[in-house]
Amino acid sequence: MATAFESIAQGLREAIAVSEGEAIPANVYRPEEIDVGQLRRSLGLTQADFAVKFCISLGTLRHWERGDRKPHGPALALLHVVAKEPQAVLRALS
């Protein structure tokens, strides 16, 4: 019980510190950038096929491949899963 209480108390102290503008240390995970064009080519897909299969706007895909924009957030996470387990993603999206 003491461990749970201490954990909750620590969380409250951190919440108060943040609300007062203090910076608190935090672990942040940022996935590595990914070469979308290389990923697509490794799967043997055209831009149109890749976009359709993985629910990505064709325009967005083209921007990523040209380097005008970079995938971030959930899109970057999806691309990392596609890179490791493309068939699992295709099964999940079908």
Secondary structure as UniProt FT lines:
FT   HELIX           2..19
FT   TURN            20..21
FT   HELIX           36..42
FT   TURN            43..44
FT   HELIX           47..53
FT   TURN            54..55
FT   HELIX           58..66
FT   HELIX           73..84
FT   HELIX           86..93
//
